Amino acid sequence: MGVDIQKVSKSFGDNKAVSNLSINIPEGSIYGLLGPNGSGKSTTMKMIMGLLEPDSGSIDVYGLDPKTNAYEVKRIIGYVPEEPHLYEFLTAMEYLEFIATIHEVDDKEFKSKVEEFLNAFELTGHEHEVLGGYSHGMKQKIAITTALITEPRLLILDEPLGGLDPKSARIMKDLLNKLTSEGVTVIFSTHVLEIAEAICDNVGILYKGELLTEGTAEEVKKLSEVTEGTLEEAFLKLTDSSNVRDIVEALAK
């Protein structure tokens, strides 16, 4: 089960966003989808969710094809975008109730889960405030709560820790480990490679729509011949950005 992507390609006009991509993500694991801007990460995630159709190749999400079973796939996926898009004229509780109704979440379970997440993210007492008055970090916490109250089998996170305070980020990381122990599969896209190295079981590095390499953080470092460095150094080397550090140091002089 989990997610299986086989020889998937997607173009927008003359721009090949994803080229012959094959990735297998086992159920109950955290997979870090890494790459610079324009590498194909967002396009890949949208194809998994059934928001875009691949030009060729196949995608299997827990035995379902997002192209032919888009509704069923969306029901088992929780998605947290980098920039949360919420109905800001609603209060946080009204918005969460609206999402729960759409996904037919049991009322008793909903109340229990919302109370748990609001307490964990220190939002208790703010749930009846209009979302338009929330800070970016508070909106991100509501977006995460929205994705989790539906009990997804697949959780897709696009820069989910952006805007979170250190305590909430730690809670989120611990929560991901708990979810995967219960069989939830997580696809995690982030620019903070220390986070990917710390929590992902495997990572795949995309560059110009192609998968350069994948494996555990240690395997990726070994393949890039950065045996004693960090995943960030391996990433820079693999994406031909190894001169970035020199540029930064020169500018700082």
N, C-alpha and C positions, 0 to 999 in steps of 0.2 A: 504494500500500500504506500502511503505517503504521496510524493509528487514525482512523476517521471516525465522528463522532457527529452524528446528524441528528434535530432536533426531539424530543429525549428529555425526558420528564417522569417524576417519581417522587414519590409522596405516601405519608406514613405517617399514616393517619387523616385528620385535618383539616390536618395539616402538609404543605405542599408543599415538599419538600426540594430538588427540581430542577424547573425550569419551562422547557420548550421550548428546551432547550440544544442548540446546534449548534457543534461544534468539529472542525476537521480538523488532524491532527498528522502531518506528512510523515515518512516513514521516515528514520531517521538524524538526527533532530533532538531537541533538548531543549526540552520545553514546560513552562513554569512555571504550575502551577495555584494561583492565589493567592486569598485571601479570608479574612475574619474567621471565627471559630468559628460554626458553624451556617450557613455560606454554601452548603453542598452539595458541598464538595470530596471528603470521604470517601465520600459516597453515589455520586458520579460514578465514583470509582476502583473502588468495589465493583461497580458495574454493568459497567465495562470488564472486570473480572476474572471476571464471571459469578457473583459471590456474591449479587447482587441482580438482579432482573429489572425493567426499566423498565415503567412503566404504558403508555407510548406512545412512538413513535419507534423509531429503529434505531441499532445500534452495530455497526461492522465493525472487527475486529481482524485485520489481515493477511489479509483475505478471509474471516474466520470470524465468525459471529454467536455471541456468548457465551451467548445464550439457548438455542440449539439445538446448539452445539458446545462446551459448557462444559469438557469434559475436554481437548479439543484446545487450547483457548485457554489453560487453566491450564498446559499443558506448555510453552508458548512465553513465559510471563510469569515474570519474577523480581520478587518483592515484598519491600520492606523497610518494615515498619510503624514508627511513631513509638516504640512500646514493643515491643521484641522479645519474642515468646512462644516460648521455647525449652524443650526437655525438660531441666529443670535437674538431674535425677538422672543424666544422662549426662555424659561428658566431652565437651569440644569436638570431639575427633576422632571419637568415637562418633556424635555428632549429625551431623557433616558426612558421615560414611560412610553413615548412615541416609538422609539426604536424597539423596545420590548414587545409592544403590541404587534408591530410588523413581523417580528420573528416568533411571535406566539410563545413568548417566555412565560412559564407558569408564574402567577402572581406572587405566590409565597416565596418561590425561589428568587424572583426579581427583588423583592424587598430585602431578603437576606443578603444577596450579592451586592446590591447597591449600598447597603449599610456598611458592609465589609470594605468595599473599595473607597467609599467616601471617608471612612475613618482612616484607612491606610494612607490615603493621599492628603489627609488633613483638609478635607473640603466640607466636613460636617459643619453645618451652620451657614453654609453658602449655597446649599442646594436649591433654595428658593429665590436666588438672585438671577437676574437676566444675564444670559451668556454674553451679551454685548459688552457688559461691564467687567468681564473676566480678563485677567492677564493672559499672555500667550501660554505660560506654564500651566495655568489653571485649565485653559481650554484643552491643552494636550492631555491632561489628566482625565478630563471628561471623554475625550476621544478614545483613550485607552480603556476606560470603563465601559464605554459603548461597545467596543469590540469584544470585551470579555464576558459581558452579561449574557451574550447569545450562546455561550459555550461552544466556540468554534473548534473544529477538528484541525483546521489549518489557520495559523495566525501569520499575517503578512504585515511586517513593520518597516516603514520607510522613515529612517531617522527618528525612532520613537522617543529617544531620550533628550532630544533638543528642547530646551526651555524648561526642563525639569530641574529642580533643586537636587543636590547630592543625595539627600535622604530618600527622595522619591525615586531617583534613578536606581539606588540600591534596592529598594523595594521591588522595582520593576524587574531587575536582574534576578532576584531571588524568586519572584513569581514565575518568570520564564522557566527556571529550572524545575519548579513544582509542576507546571503545566506539562512539560515534556516527560516528566516521570509518570504522568497520567495518560500519555500517548498522544498529546497534542504536538503537531509538527509546526515549526516556526521558521519562516524565511525572514531574514534580518538584514536590512540594507543600512549601512552607516558609513560615514566618513571618519569616524573616530575608531581607528584601527586597534587601539588598545582595548576597546570594549569588545570588538570582534574576537580578538585573540583570547580574551578572558572568558567569554561565554559561549562561543560557537563550537560545535562539534567538528564541523567542516566549513571551509570557506572556498568560494570560487571567485577568481579575479577576471572580470570582464574588461576588455579594451577594444574600442572601435567595433563593438558588436560581437566579438569573438571571445571564447573562453580561453584565456592564456594558460591557466593551471587551476587545479583544485586539490583539496585534501585537508588534513588537519593543519593548524598553523605551523606546527613543526615541520610537516612534510613540505609545505609551500616554501618555508624558509630554506630547507635543504635543497629543494629543486632550484631555487634562485641563487644558491651558493652563499646565502646569508646565514651561516650556521650559528653564529653567536649574537646576531642582531635581533631586531624586532620585526614583527609582521609589517610594520610601516616601511621599514627599510627594504624588505623583500618586495613590497608593493611598488615602491618607487623604482626599484631596479627593473622589475618585470614590465612596468608601464613606461619605461624609458624616461623616467622623471628623476633620475638619480642626481641630476645637477641642481635640483630644487634647493637642497640644503646649502650648497655653495652660493647660490643666488641670494638666499635669505641672509647668510652670514656677511656677504659683500654689502648688502643694503644696510645692514646694522652697523657697519663701521663708520 
